[in-house]
Amino acid sequence: MNADGSLGARNGVSCGKIEEKMGIHGNATCVLNYDDATGFLIGEENRGLHAMFTMMNVARLGVGLQGYAQSETAYQNAAAYAKDRLQGRSLTGPKNADGPADPIIVHPDVRRMLMDARSFNEGARAFVFWTALYGDLLNKSPDEKVREKAGDYMGLMTPVLKAYLTDKGYQTATNCQQVYGGHGYIEEWGMSQFVRDSRIAMIYEGANGIQGLDLVGRKLAANGGRAIFAFFNELDQFIAEHDDDKDLKPFIEGLKSAKDQLQEGTQWLMANGMSNFDNAGAASHDYLHLFGLTAFAYMWALMAKASLHAKANGGAADPFYDAKLKTGRYFVERVLPETAAHLAKLKTGSQSLMALAADAF
Ligand SMILES: Cc1cc2nc3c(=O)[nH]c(=O)nc-3n(C[C@H](O)[C@H](O)[C@H](O)COP(=O)(O)OP(=O)(O)OC[C@H]3O[C@@H](n4cnc5c(N)ncnc54)[C@H](O)[C@@H]3O)c2cc1C
């Protein structure tokens, strides 16, 4: 466009090709060619990356939400299929004695896939809302201290939310595909689409490996570690407040164990990451997952507390709260122990990871 608003010569920007992608076919991705194109400065000179990150941080939260959303849809389909598909008999005697076989939801290994999915989805949903609350506080709180804490948390949680929710969201989508057996691999059933669509979320808006580096390289150290120390303080306070609550005990014990391990991993990074940056890079994936698991342990403790409160105050007959507590117990007993493996791996540092010469690959 000319300065006076009239139509100018065409700029040298053209679409070279529409990419053929593994998934997200409803969203066109193209190659853009810039042939002697004229560029226009947006914002201040040399502040482009800074401006881009305003968009990028929002986008990373949105992509984390995609990871959870794909997983939730995959789970809803898998749960319905598991109640419908008849195959084999329950190990503890027929549950559908008049039928030719039992529905596959009676099999413990099918339950494992469904419970992994369900406990992830509900934890992820809580984590998204919890983080969104800090987004609101950051923008709307009249209290400067509250805004500061909210800003610190948003910075710290963004790479965790993006990478943990998309790594696990993809894993859950493939597990839900597995619930379908052979039908999971047949396009007609639609499960392969969730797997294809969820795969991109681990890659775009910064590959998940980069989220791990952002967490250990930038976010932990920002403002002298103010954000991570505030998070540890919040967890310590919650644990101390509920330490003698016998109904909440398994959730508090799980949270305490995860928090202690995250703290140990953080201390290990402080002691070993600065002297050899490869140690920080080697630990970053496991540290991020240890962080995600700890955040989920906190979410489950909060949800268990709310459910127990609701049950004691008129909600005893509502199956919602019982299901919440049972799903939370599953998370604590069968998912949360993964923290120990992540801590053990991250503490090995970069030695065995980097030992092989590049030309040996
Ligand atoms: C469908 C689709 C849509 C997209 N849409 C957009 C868009 O709208 N706008 C846009 O700007 N971009 C877009 N992208 C680009 C996307 O953001 C990048 O592909 C993504 O951030 C990864 O960058 P890369 O492809 O350059 O991978 P690379 O940087 O080459 O990374 C390759 C691998 O190496 C790892 N790696 C790279 N550097 C390091 C490091 N320093 N330390 C450790 N590991 C490292 C990565 O984690 C990754 O596993 C899109 C991509 C796709 C596939």
PDBQT file of the ligand as one rigid body, heavy atoms in Angstrom, charges set to zero:
ROOT
HETATM    1  C1  LIG A 401       3.040 -27.542  11.866  1.00  0.00    +0.000 C 
HETATM    2  C2  LIG A 401       3.991 -26.475  12.284  1.00  0.00    +0.000 A 
HETATM    3  C3  LIG A 401       3.541 -25.180  12.427  1.00  0.00    +0.000 A 
HETATM    4  C4  LIG A 401       4.421 -24.189  12.814  1.00  0.00    +0.000 A 
HETATM    5  N1  LIG A 401       3.962 -22.913  12.916  1.00  0.00    +0.000 NA
HETATM    6  C5  LIG A 401       4.828 -21.916  13.165  1.00  0.00    +0.000 A 
HETATM    7  C6  LIG A 401       4.409 -20.558  13.166  1.00  0.00    +0.000 A 
HETATM    8  O1  LIG A 401       3.232 -20.280  12.973  1.00  0.00    +0.000 OA
HETATM    9  N2  LIG A 401       5.311 -19.584  13.409  1.00  0.00    +0.000 N 
HETATM   10  C7  LIG A 401       6.628 -19.889  13.626  1.00  0.00    +0.000 A 
HETATM   11  O2  LIG A 401       7.422 -18.970  13.823  1.00  0.00    +0.000 OA
HETATM   12  N3  LIG A 401       7.052 -21.153  13.648  1.00  0.00    +0.000 NA
HETATM   13  C8  LIG A 401       6.204 -22.174  13.414  1.00  0.00    +0.000 A 
HETATM   14  N4  LIG A 401       6.652 -23.472  13.408  1.00  0.00    +0.000 N 
HETATM   15  C9  LIG A 401       8.057 -23.732  13.715  1.00  0.00    +0.000 C 
HETATM   16  C10 LIG A 401       8.245 -24.380  15.071  1.00  0.00    +0.000 C 
HETATM   17  O3  LIG A 401       8.044 -23.440  16.111  1.00  0.00    +0.000 OA
HETATM   18  C11 LIG A 401       9.642 -25.019  15.141  1.00  0.00    +0.000 C 
HETATM   19  O4  LIG A 401       9.683 -26.075  14.194  1.00  0.00    +0.000 OA
HETATM   20  C12 LIG A 401       9.965 -25.552  16.517  1.00  0.00    +0.000 C 
HETATM   21  O5  LIG A 401      10.059 -24.492  17.458  1.00  0.00    +0.000 OA
HETATM   22  C13 LIG A 401      11.294 -26.325  16.552  1.00  0.00    +0.000 C 
HETATM   23  O6  LIG A 401      12.320 -25.601  15.938  1.00  0.00    +0.000 OA
HETATM   24  P1  LIG A 401      13.130 -26.236  14.750  1.00  0.00    +0.000 P 
HETATM   25  O7  LIG A 401      12.197 -26.884  13.797  1.00  0.00    +0.000 OA
HETATM   26  O8  LIG A 401      14.028 -25.177  14.233  1.00  0.00    +0.000 OA
HETATM   27  O9  LIG A 401      13.962 -27.399  15.435  1.00  0.00    +0.000 OA
HETATM   28  P2  LIG A 401      15.497 -27.377  15.818  1.00  0.00    +0.000 P 
HETATM   29  O10 LIG A 401      15.836 -26.121  16.550  1.00  0.00    +0.000 OA
HETATM   30  O11 LIG A 401      16.312 -27.757  14.631  1.00  0.00    +0.000 OA
HETATM   31  O12 LIG A 401      15.507 -28.563  16.873  1.00  0.00    +0.000 OA
HETATM   32  C14 LIG A 401      15.662 -29.952  16.501  1.00  0.00    +0.000 C 
HETATM   33  C15 LIG A 401      15.850 -30.765  17.771  1.00  0.00    +0.000 C 
HETATM   34  O13 LIG A 401      17.055 -30.359  18.421  1.00  0.00    +0.000 OA
HETATM   35  C16 LIG A 401      16.783 -29.915  19.732  1.00  0.00    +0.000 C 
HETATM   36  N5  LIG A 401      17.593 -28.720  20.016  1.00  0.00    +0.000 N 
HETATM   37  C17 LIG A 401      17.813 -27.659  19.221  1.00  0.00    +0.000 A 
HETATM   38  N6  LIG A 401      18.624 -26.775  19.806  1.00  0.00    +0.000 NA
HETATM   39  C18 LIG A 401      18.939 -27.282  21.006  1.00  0.00    +0.000 A 
HETATM   40  C19 LIG A 401      19.714 -26.828  22.097  1.00  0.00    +0.000 A 
HETATM   41  N7  LIG A 401      20.349 -25.667  22.083  1.00  0.00    +0.000 N 
HETATM   42  N8  LIG A 401      19.800 -27.627  23.188  1.00  0.00    +0.000 NA
HETATM   43  C20 LIG A 401      19.147 -28.798  23.248  1.00  0.00    +0.000 A 
HETATM   44  N9  LIG A 401      18.386 -29.272  22.255  1.00  0.00    +0.000 NA
HETATM   45  C21 LIG A 401      18.278 -28.528  21.143  1.00  0.00    +0.000 A 
HETATM   46  C22 LIG A 401      15.290 -29.590  19.787  1.00  0.00    +0.000 C 
HETATM   47  O14 LIG A 401      14.757 -29.769  21.084  1.00  0.00    +0.000 OA
HETATM   48  C23 LIG A 401      14.728 -30.588  18.790  1.00  0.00    +0.000 C 
HETATM   49  O15 LIG A 401      14.476 -31.822  19.408  1.00  0.00    +0.000 OA
HETATM   50  C24 LIG A 401       5.787 -24.485  13.040  1.00  0.00    +0.000 A 
HETATM   51  C25 LIG A 401       6.237 -25.814  12.907  1.00  0.00    +0.000 A 
HETATM   52  C26 LIG A 401       5.347 -26.795  12.521  1.00  0.00    +0.000 A 
HETATM   53  C27 LIG A 401       5.866 -28.213  12.382  1.00  0.00    +0.000 C 
ENDROOT
TORSDOF 0
